[in-house]
Amino acid sequence: MKIILGNRFGIKKEKITILLDPIISDFHSFISHAHGDHSPIEIIKEPFATKETSALLKVSNPEFSFKEVSYNKKVKLDNFSFEFLNAGHILGSSQIYFEFDGFSLLYTGDINTKDTFLIKKAKPKEADILMIESTYGYPGYKFPNQEEVVNLFIKWVKNQLKKGYKVEIGAYQIGKAQEAIKILNEFGIVPKVTETIRRYSEVYKKFGIKLNYCSAKENCEDVLIKPVQLIRKSSSKVKTCVLTGWALFRKLNHLGFPISDHSDFYELLEYVKQVNPKKVIVVHGFTKEFAKEVRKRLRIDAIHLDESNPEISLKF
């Protein structure tokens, strides 16, 4: 069996080819969630995805089609079975659990092991092989208490409004934007949103998540949520901020609040410990650093998959 870097991530075992979050969907393809760095730009053969992920991806690609699956439903194919499990990251995000003849493999996608305002936390499932992301897997990366960060964010928003400023909030248009809406709603604020964010938010509402917002042209609060890449520097009339975990670890051009839908370094380590794998393959983020820490702290065999090490052979 081989784990391969290329068209994102692949698993090859005898006559089986499995693609994980491929750029071009073919063979047996699986999509963990709807963010652009995990979703396809071309579909040759329909990939498996949750109903929620399918709906989100069809907002920008209505011609795409998917084999839609539900959480916690085991599906059997030719020589293996799979099951989608909640990943705690965004709506529809999934860990994907595979069972082959004699061993199991768990692919995390992007994972979050703490509850957010919208999504319940991911729960680990024991597996022989764990393929895990490490977006915030650098040693020492630790998020502050999220409730405290949210309170600081709301206090800042209300202070700017009280002073007569308009407020613009930059957030990823799938996931973080909807969480920003929910947080503001919890504190009595109905924000405006851009058209793209509105369309994705409608999908969240379709799946039962209550969000209260209005379009950028409507007469609501002077708070606008827009894609993070469209945020400009604060001015004499508009005060801006961004919501991202990177606010804690990188110098940003804007005021940032580290509200994150990822697990930090210590949460990732605890997750690995609970999965209790025989082998860990780190596939995204701080791959070398996190693999090293898994070996050192947990005494579990771990290896990184990246451009310097694009193919891993396993015997099970």
Contacts in CASP RR format, 6 or more apart in sequence:
PFRMAT RR
TARGET T0000
AUTHOR 0000-0000-0000
METHOD contacts of the structure
MODEL  1
MKIILGNRFGIKKEKITILLDPIISDFHSFISHAHGDHSPIEIIKEPFAT
KETSALLKVSNPEFSFKEVSYNKKVKLDNFSFEFLNAGHILGSSQIYFEF
DGFSLLYTGDINTKDTFLIKKAKPKEADILMIESTYGYPGYKFPNQEEVV
NLFIKWVKNQLKKGYKVEIGAYQIGKAQEAIKILNEFGIVPKVTETIRRY
SEVYKKFGIKLNYCSAKENCEDVLIKPVQLIRKSSSKVKTCVLTGWALFR
KLNHLGFPISDHSDFYELLEYVKQVNPKKVIVVHGFTKEFAKEVRKRLRI
DAIHLDESNPEISLKF
1 11 0 8 1.000
1 12 0 8 1.000
1 13 0 8 1.000
1 100 0 8 1.000
1 313 0 8 1.000
1 314 0 8 1.000
1 315 0 8 1.000
1 316 0 8 1.000
2 11 0 8 1.000
2 12 0 8 1.000
2 13 0 8 1.000
2 311 0 8 1.000
2 312 0 8 1.000
2 313 0 8 1.000
2 314 0 8 1.000
3 9 0 8 1.000
3 10 0 8 1.000
3 11 0 8 1.000
3 131 0 8 1.000
3 281 0 8 1.000
3 305 0 8 1.000
3 311 0 8 1.000
3 312 0 8 1.000
3 314 0 8 1.000
4 10 0 8 1.000
4 11 0 8 1.000
4 12 0 8 1.000
4 310 0 8 1.000
4 311 0 8 1.000
4 312 0 8 1.000
5 283 0 8 1.000
5 305 0 8 1.000
5 306 0 8 1.000
5 307 0 8 1.000
5 310 0 8 1.000
5 311 0 8 1.000
6 310 0 8 1.000
7 19 0 8 1.000
7 22 0 8 1.000
7 23 0 8 1.000
7 24 0 8 1.000
8 19 0 8 1.000
8 20 0 8 1.000
8 21 0 8 1.000
8 22 0 8 1.000
8 23 0 8 1.000
8 38 0 8 1.000
9 19 0 8 1.000
9 20 0 8 1.000
9 21 0 8 1.000
9 22 0 8 1.000
9 107 0 8 1.000
9 131 0 8 1.000
9 283 0 8 1.000
9 305 0 8 1.000
10 17 0 8 1.000
10 18 0 8 1.000
10 19 0 8 1.000
10 20 0 8 1.000
10 22 0 8 1.000
11 17 0 8 1.000
11 18 0 8 1.000
11 20 0 8 1.000
11 98 0 8 1.000
11 105 0 8 1.000
12 18 0 8 1.000
13 79 0 8 1.000
13 80 0 8 1.000
13 100 0 8 1.000
14 79 0 8 1.000
15 79 0 8 1.000
16 28 0 8 1.000
16 78 0 8 1.000
16 79 0 8 1.000
16 80 0 8 1.000
17 27 0 8 1.000
17 28 0 8 1.000
18 27 0 8 1.000
18 28 0 8 1.000
18 29 0 8 1.000
18 30 0 8 1.000
18 80 0 8 1.000
18 98 0 8 1.000
19 25 0 8 1.000
19 26 0 8 1.000
19 27 0 8 1.000
19 28 0 8 1.000
19 29 0 8 1.000
19 30 0 8 1.000
19 47 0 8 1.000
20 29 0 8 1.000
20 30 0 8 1.000
20 32 0 8 1.000
20 96 0 8 1.000
20 107 0 8 1.000
20 109 0 8 1.000
20 131 0 8 1.000
21 30 0 8 1.000
21 31 0 8 1.000
21 32 0 8 1.000
21 37 0 8 1.000
21 38 0 8 1.000
21 39 0 8 1.000
21 109 0 8 1.000
22 29 0 8 1.000
22 40 0 8 1.000
22 47 0 8 1.000
23 40 0 8 1.000
23 41 0 8 1.000
23 42 0 8 1.000
24 40 0 8 1.000
24 41 0 8 1.000
24 42 0 8 1.000
24 43 0 8 1.000
24 44 0 8 1.000
25 31 0 8 1.000
25 40 0 8 1.000
25 42 0 8 1.000
25 43 0 8 1.000
25 44 0 8 1.000
25 45 0 8 1.000
25 46 0 8 1.000
25 47 0 8 1.000
26 44 0 8 1.000
26 45 0 8 1.000
27 45 0 8 1.000
28 48 0 8 1.000
28 77 0 8 1.000
29 40 0 8 1.000
29 45 0 8 1.000
29 46 0 8 1.000
29 47 0 8 1.000
29 48 0 8 1.000
30 47 0 8 1.000
30 48 0 8 1.000
30 49 0 8 1.000
30 82 0 8 1.000
30 96 0 8 1.000
30 107 0 8 1.000
31 38 0 8 1.000
31 39 0 8 1.000
31 40 0 8 1.000
31 47 0 8 1.000
31 48 0 8 1.000
31 49 0 8 1.000
31 53 0 8 1.000
31 57 0 8 1.000
31 66 0 8 1.000
32 38 0 8 1.000
32 53 0 8 1.000
32 87 0 8 1.000
32 93 0 8 1.000
32 94 0 8 1.000
32 95 0 8 1.000
32 96 0 8 1.000
32 107 0 8 1.000
32 108 0 8 1.000
32 109 0 8 1.000
32 110 0 8 1.000
33 39 0 8 1.000
33 53 0 8 1.000
33 87 0 8 1.000
33 89 0 8 1.000
33 90 0 8 1.000
33 92 0 8 1.000
33 93 0 8 1.000
33 94 0 8 1.000
33 109 0 8 1.000
33 110 0 8 1.000
34 52 0 8 1.000
34 53 0 8 1.000
34 56 0 8 1.000
34 57 0 8 1.000
34 90 0 8 1.000
34 91 0 8 1.000
34 92 0 8 1.000
34 93 0 8 1.000
34 174 0 8 1.000
35 90 0 8 1.000
35 110 0 8 1.000
35 172 0 8 1.000
35 174 0 8 1.000
38 109 0 8 1.000
38 110 0 8 1.000
39 53 0 8 1.000
39 57 0 8 1.000
40 47 0 8 1.000
40 64 0 8 1.000
43 64 0 8 1.000
43 65 0 8 1.000
46 65 0 8 1.000
46 66 0 8 1.000
46 67 0 8 1.000
47 66 0 8 1.000
47 67 0 8 1.000
48 66 0 8 1.000
48 67 0 8 1.000
48 69 0 8 1.000
48 75 0 8 1.000
48 82 0 8 1.000
48 84 0 8 1.000
49 57 0 8 1.000
49 66 0 8 1.000
49 67 0 8 1.000
49 68 0 8 1.000
49 69 0 8 1.000
49 94 0 8 1.000
50 68 0 8 1.000
50 69 0 8 1.000
50 70 0 8 1.000
50 71 0 8 1.000
50 84 0 8 1.000
50 92 0 8 1.000
50 94 0 8 1.000
51 68 0 8 1.000
51 69 0 8 1.000
51 70 0 8 1.000
51 92 0 8 1.000
51 207 0 8 1.000
52 91 0 8 1.000
52 92 0 8 1.000
52 203 0 8 1.000
52 207 0 8 1.000
53 66 0 8 1.000
53 91 0 8 1.000
53 92 0 8 1.000
53 93 0 8 1.000
53 94 0 8 1.000
54 64 0 8 1.000
54 66 0 8 1.000
54 68 0 8 1.000
55 203 0 8 1.000
55 206 0 8 1.000
55 207 0 8 1.000
56 91 0 8 1.000
56 92 0 8 1.000
56 174 0 8 1.000
56 200 0 8 1.000
56 203 0 8 1.000
57 64 0 8 1.000
57 66 0 8 1.000
58 64 0 8 1.000
59 199 0 8 1.000
59 200 0 8 1.000
59 203 0 8 1.000
69 75 0 8 1.000
69 84 0 8 1.000
70 84 0 8 1.000
71 84 0 8 1.000
71 85 0 8 1.000
71 86 0 8 1.000
71 94 0 8 1.000
72 83 0 8 1.000
72 84 0 8 1.000
72 85 0 8 1.000
73 83 0 8 1.000
73 84 0 8 1.000
74 81 0 8 1.000
74 82 0 8 1.000
74 83 0 8 1.000
75 81 0 8 1.000
75 82 0 8 1.000
75 83 0 8 1.000
79 100 0 8 1.000
79 101 0 8 1.000
80 98 0 8 1.000
80 99 0 8 1.000
80 100 0 8 1.000
80 101 0 8 1.000
81 98 0 8 1.000
81 99 0 8 1.000
82 96 0 8 1.000
82 97 0 8 1.000
82 98 0 8 1.000
82 99 0 8 1.000
83 96 0 8 1.000
83 97 0 8 1.000
84 94 0 8 1.000
84 95 0 8 1.000
84 96 0 8 1.000
84 97 0 8 1.000
85 94 0 8 1.000
85 95 0 8 1.000
85 96 0 8 1.000
85 97 0 8 1.000
85 122 0 8 1.000
85 123 0 8 1.000
85 125 0 8 1.000
86 92 0 8 1.000
86 93 0 8 1.000
86 94 0 8 1.000
86 95 0 8 1.000
86 119 0 8 1.000
86 120 0 8 1.000
86 122 0 8 1.000
86 123 0 8 1.000
87 93 0 8 1.000
87 94 0 8 1.000
87 95 0 8 1.000
87 108 0 8 1.000
87 109 0 8 1.000
87 110 0 8 1.000
87 111 0 8 1.000
87 112 0 8 1.000
87 122 0 8 1.000
88 111 0 8 1.000
88 112 0 8 1.000
88 113 0 8 1.000
88 116 0 8 1.000
88 119 0 8 1.000
88 120 0 8 1.000
88 121 0 8 1.000
88 122 0 8 1.000
88 261 0 8 1.000
89 109 0 8 1.000
89 110 0 8 1.000
89 111 0 8 1.000
89 112 0 8 1.000
89 119 0 8 1.000
89 122 0 8 1.000
89 261 0 8 1.000
89 262 0 8 1.000
90 110 0 8 1.000
90 119 0 8 1.000
90 174 0 8 1.000
90 175 0 8 1.000
90 261 0 8 1.000
91 118 0 8 1.000
91 119 0 8 1.000
91 174 0 8 1.000
91 175 0 8 1.000
91 178 0 8 1.000
91 203 0 8 1.000
91 204 0 8 1.000
91 207 0 8 1.000
91 209 0 8 1.000
93 109 0 8 1.000
93 110 0 8 1.000
93 119 0 8 1.000
94 109 0 8 1.000
95 106 0 8 1.000
95 107 0 8 1.000
95 108 0 8 1.000
95 109 0 8 1.000
95 111 0 8 1.000
95 122 0 8 1.000
95 125 0 8 1.000
96 106 0 8 1.000
96 107 0 8 1.000
96 109 0 8 1.000
97 104 0 8 1.000
97 105 0 8 1.000
97 106 0 8 1.000
97 107 0 8 1.000
97 125 0 8 1.000
97 127 0 8 1.000
98 104 0 8 1.000
98 105 0 8 1.000
98 106 0 8 1.000
98 107 0 8 1.000
100 316 0 8 1.000
102 316 0 8 1.000
103 128 0 8 1.000
103 129 0 8 1.000
103 316 0 8 1.000
104 126 0 8 1.000
104 127 0 8 1.000
104 128 0 8 1.000
104 129 0 8 1.000
105 127 0 8 1.000
105 128 0 8 1.000
105 129 0 8 1.000
105 130 0 8 1.000
105 131 0 8 1.000
106 125 0 8 1.000
106 127 0 8 1.000
106 129 0 8 1.000
106 130 0 8 1.000
106 131 0 8 1.000
106 275 0 8 1.000
106 277 0 8 1.000
107 131 0 8 1.000
108 122 0 8 1.000
108 130 0 8 1.000
108 131 0 8 1.000
108 132 0 8 1.000
108 133 0 8 1.000
108 271 0 8 1.000
109 133 0 8 1.000
109 284 0 8 1.000
110 133 0 8 1.000
110 135 0 8 1.000
110 261 0 8 1.000
110 262 0 8 1.000
111 122 0 8 1.000
111 132 0 8 1.000
111 133 0 8 1.000
111 262 0 8 1.000
111 263 0 8 1.000
111 268 0 8 1.000
111 271 0 8 1.000
112 119 0 8 1.000
112 121 0 8 1.000
112 122 0 8 1.000
112 260 0 8 1.000
112 261 0 8 1.000
112 262 0 8 1.000
112 263 0 8 1.000
113 121 0 8 1.000
113 122 0 8 1.000
113 123 0 8 1.000
113 124 0 8 1.000
113 263 0 8 1.000
113 267 0 8 1.000
113 270 0 8 1.000
113 271 0 8 1.000
114 121 0 8 1.000
114 146 0 8 1.000
114 263 0 8 1.000
114 267 0 8 1.000
115 121 0 8 1.000
116 146 0 8 1.000
116 179 0 8 1.000
116 261 0 8 1.000
117 179 0 8 1.000
117 182 0 8 1.000
117 183 0 8 1.000
117 186 0 8 1.000
118 175 0 8 1.000
118 178 0 8 1.000
118 179 0 8 1.000
118 182 0 8 1.000
118 204 0 8 1.000
118 209 0 8 1.000
119 261 0 8 1.000
122 263 0 8 1.000
122 271 0 8 1.000
124 271 0 8 1.000
124 274 0 8 1.000
124 275 0 8 1.000
125 275 0 8 1.000
126 274 0 8 1.000
126 275 0 8 1.000
126 276 0 8 1.000
126 277 0 8 1.000
127 275 0 8 1.000
127 277 0 8 1.000
128 277 0 8 1.000
128 278 0 8 1.000
128 279 0 8 1.000
128 316 0 8 1.000
129 277 0 8 1.000
129 278 0 8 1.000
129 279 0 8 1.000
129 280 0 8 1.000
129 281 0 8 1.000
129 314 0 8 1.000
129 316 0 8 1.000
130 272 0 8 1.000
130 275 0 8 1.000
130 277 0 8 1.000
130 279 0 8 1.000
130 280 0 8 1.000
130 281 0 8 1.000
131 281 0 8 1.000
131 283 0 8 1.000
132 268 0 8 1.000
132 271 0 8 1.000
132 272 0 8 1.000
132 280 0 8 1.000
132 281 0 8 1.000
132 282 0 8 1.000
132 283 0 8 1.000
132 290 0 8 1.000
133 282 0 8 1.000
133 283 0 8 1.000
133 284 0 8 1.000
133 285 0 8 1.000
134 268 0 8 1.000
134 282 0 8 1.000
134 284 0 8 1.000
134 285 0 8 1.000
134 286 0 8 1.000
134 287 0 8 1.000
134 289 0 8 1.000
134 290 0 8 1.000
135 262 0 8 1.000
135 284 0 8 1.000
135 285 0 8 1.000
135 286 0 8 1.000
136 143 0 8 1.000
136 245 0 8 1.000
136 249 0 8 1.000
136 260 0 8 1.000
136 262 0 8 1.000
136 263 0 8 1.000
136 264 0 8 1.000
136 265 0 8 1.000
136 268 0 8 1.000
136 286 0 8 1.000
137 264 0 8 1.000
137 265 0 8 1.000
137 268 0 8 1.000
137 285 0 8 1.000
137 286 0 8 1.000
137 289 0 8 1.000
137 290 0 8 1.000
137 293 0 8 1.000
138 249 0 8 1.000
138 265 0 8 1.000
138 286 0 8 1.000
138 289 0 8 1.000
138 290 0 8 1.000
139 265 0 8 1.000
139 289 0 8 1.000
139 293 0 8 1.000
140 265 0 8 1.000
140 266 0 8 1.000
141 248 0 8 1.000
141 249 0 8 1.000
141 264 0 8 1.000
141 265 0 8 1.000
142 264 0 8 1.000
142 265 0 8 1.000
142 266 0 8 1.000
143 149 0 8 1.000
143 245 0 8 1.000
143 248 0 8 1.000
143 258 0 8 1.000
143 260 0 8 1.000
143 264 0 8 1.000
144 248 0 8 1.000
144 258 0 8 1.000
146 259 0 8 1.000
146 260 0 8 1.000
149 257 0 8 1.000
149 258 0 8 1.000
149 259 0 8 1.000
150 183 0 8 1.000
150 259 0 8 1.000
152 257 0 8 1.000
153 183 0 8 1.000
153 241 0 8 1.000
153 243 0 8 1.000
153 257 0 8 1.000
153 259 0 8 1.000
154 183 0 8 1.000
154 184 0 8 1.000
154 187 0 8 1.000
156 241 0 8 1.000
156 255 0 8 1.000
156 257 0 8 1.000
157 167 0 8 1.000
157 169 0 8 1.000
157 184 0 8 1.000
157 189 0 8 1.000
157 223 0 8 1.000
158 187 0 8 1.000
160 166 0 8 1.000
160 167 0 8 1.000
160 239 0 8 1.000
161 167 0 8 1.000
161 221 0 8 1.000
161 222 0 8 1.000
161 223 0 8 1.000
164 222 0 8 1.000
165 222 0 8 1.000
165 237 0 8 1.000
165 238 0 8 1.000
165 239 0 8 1.000
166 222 0 8 1.000
166 223 0 8 1.000
166 224 0 8 1.000
166 237 0 8 1.000
166 238 0 8 1.000
166 239 0 8 1.000
167 222 0 8 1.000
167 223 0 8 1.000
167 224 0 8 1.000
167 238 0 8 1.000
167 239 0 8 1.000
167 240 0 8 1.000
167 241 0 8 1.000
168 223 0 8 1.000
168 224 0 8 1.000
168 225 0 8 1.000
168 226 0 8 1.000
168 231 0 8 1.000
168 232 0 8 1.000
168 238 0 8 1.000
168 239 0 8 1.000
168 240 0 8 1.000
168 241 0 8 1.000
169 180 0 8 1.000
169 191 0 8 1.000
169 223 0 8 1.000
169 224 0 8 1.000
169 225 0 8 1.000
169 226 0 8 1.000
169 231 0 8 1.000
169 240 0 8 1.000
169 241 0 8 1.000
169 242 0 8 1.000
169 243 0 8 1.000
170 177 0 8 1.000
170 180 0 8 1.000
170 225 0 8 1.000
170 226 0 8 1.000
170 227 0 8 1.000
170 228 0 8 1.000
170 230 0 8 1.000
170 231 0 8 1.000
170 240 0 8 1.000
170 241 0 8 1.000
170 242 0 8 1.000
170 243 0 8 1.000
170 254 0 8 1.000
171 177 0 8 1.000
171 179 0 8 1.000
171 180 0 8 1.000
171 197 0 8 1.000
171 225 0 8 1.000
171 226 0 8 1.000
171 227 0 8 1.000
171 228 0 8 1.000
171 242 0 8 1.000
171 243 0 8 1.000
171 244 0 8 1.000
172 227 0 8 1.000
172 228 0 8 1.000
172 244 0 8 1.000
173 194 0 8 1.000
173 196 0 8 1.000
173 197 0 8 1.000
173 200 0 8 1.000
173 227 0 8 1.000
174 200 0 8 1.000
175 200 0 8 1.000
175 261 0 8 1.000
176 228 0 8 1.000
176 243 0 8 1.000
176 244 0 8 1.000
176 259 0 8 1.000
176 261 0 8 1.000
177 193 0 8 1.000
177 197 0 8 1.000
177 200 0 8 1.000
177 201 0 8 1.000
177 225 0 8 1.000
177 227 0 8 1.000
178 197 0 8 1.000
178 200 0 8 1.000
178 201 0 8 1.000
178 204 0 8 1.000
178 209 0 8 1.000
178 211 0 8 1.000
179 243 0 8 1.000
179 259 0 8 1.000
179 261 0 8 1.000
180 191 0 8 1.000
180 225 0 8 1.000
180 243 0 8 1.000
180 259 0 8 1.000
181 191 0 8 1.000
181 193 0 8 1.000
181 201 0 8 1.000
181 211 0 8 1.000
181 212 0 8 1.000
181 213 0 8 1.000
181 225 0 8 1.000
182 209 0 8 1.000
182 211 0 8 1.000
183 259 0 8 1.000
184 190 0 8 1.000
184 191 0 8 1.000
184 223 0 8 1.000
185 210 0 8 1.000
185 211 0 8 1.000
185 212 0 8 1.000
189 221 0 8 1.000
189 223 0 8 1.000
190 212 0 8 1.000
190 213 0 8 1.000
190 214 0 8 1.000
190 220 0 8 1.000
190 221 0 8 1.000
191 213 0 8 1.000
191 214 0 8 1.000
191 220 0 8 1.000
191 221 0 8 1.000
191 223 0 8 1.000
191 224 0 8 1.000
191 225 0 8 1.000
192 213 0 8 1.000
192 214 0 8 1.000
192 215 0 8 1.000
192 216 0 8 1.000
192 218 0 8 1.000
192 220 0 8 1.000
192 221 0 8 1.000
192 223 0 8 1.000
192 224 0 8 1.000
192 225 0 8 1.000
193 201 0 8 1.000
193 213 0 8 1.000
193 214 0 8 1.000
193 215 0 8 1.000
193 216 0 8 1.000
193 224 0 8 1.000
193 225 0 8 1.000
193 226 0 8 1.000
194 216 0 8 1.000
194 224 0 8 1.000
194 225 0 8 1.000
194 226 0 8 1.000
194 227 0 8 1.000
194 230 0 8 1.000
195 215 0 8 1.000
195 216 0 8 1.000
196 227 0 8 1.000
197 225 0 8 1.000
197 226 0 8 1.000
197 227 0 8 1.000
198 213 0 8 1.000
198 215 0 8 1.000
201 211 0 8 1.000
201 213 0 8 1.000
204 211 0 8 1.000
205 211 0 8 1.000
213 220 0 8 1.000
213 225 0 8 1.000
214 220 0 8 1.000
216 224 0 8 1.000
228 242 0 8 1.000
228 243 0 8 1.000
228 244 0 8 1.000
231 240 0 8 1.000
231 242 0 8 1.000
231 254 0 8 1.000
232 238 0 8 1.000
232 240 0 8 1.000
233 240 0 8 1.000
233 253 0 8 1.000
233 254 0 8 1.000
234 240 0 8 1.000
234 254 0 8 1.000
234 255 0 8 1.000
240 254 0 8 1.000
240 255 0 8 1.000
241 254 0 8 1.000
241 255 0 8 1.000
241 256 0 8 1.000
241 257 0 8 1.000
242 252 0 8 1.000
242 254 0 8 1.000
242 255 0 8 1.000
242 256 0 8 1.000
242 257 0 8 1.000
243 256 0 8 1.000
243 257 0 8 1.000
243 259 0 8 1.000
244 252 0 8 1.000
244 256 0 8 1.000
244 258 0 8 1.000
244 259 0 8 1.000
244 260 0 8 1.000
245 258 0 8 1.000
245 259 0 8 1.000
245 260 0 8 1.000
245 262 0 8 1.000
246 252 0 8 1.000
246 258 0 8 1.000
247 256 0 8 1.000
247 257 0 8 1.000
247 258 0 8 1.000
248 258 0 8 1.000
263 271 0 8 1.000
265 290 0 8 1.000
265 293 0 8 1.000
268 290 0 8 1.000
269 293 0 8 1.000
269 294 0 8 1.000
269 297 0 8 1.000
269 298 0 8 1.000
272 280 0 8 1.000
272 294 0 8 1.000
272 298 0 8 1.000
272 300 0 8 1.000
273 298 0 8 1.000
277 300 0 8 1.000
278 300 0 8 1.000
278 301 0 8 1.000
279 300 0 8 1.000
279 301 0 8 1.000
279 302 0 8 1.000
279 303 0 8 1.000
279 314 0 8 1.000
280 291 0 8 1.000
280 294 0 8 1.000
280 300 0 8 1.000
280 301 0 8 1.000
280 302 0 8 1.000
280 303 0 8 1.000
281 302 0 8 1.000
281 303 0 8 1.000
281 304 0 8 1.000
281 305 0 8 1.000
281 312 0 8 1.000
282 288 0 8 1.000
282 290 0 8 1.000
282 291 0 8 1.000
282 294 0 8 1.000
282 302 0 8 1.000
282 303 0 8 1.000
282 304 0 8 1.000
282 305 0 8 1.000
283 304 0 8 1.000
283 305 0 8 1.000
287 304 0 8 1.000
287 305 0 8 1.000
287 306 0 8 1.000
288 304 0 8 1.000
288 306 0 8 1.000
290 302 0 8 1.000
290 304 0 8 1.000
291 302 0 8 1.000
291 303 0 8 1.000
291 304 0 8 1.000
292 302 0 8 1.000
294 300 0 8 1.000
294 302 0 8 1.000
295 301 0 8 1.000
295 302 0 8 1.000
303 309 0 8 1.000
303 312 0 8 1.000
305 312 0 8 1.000
END
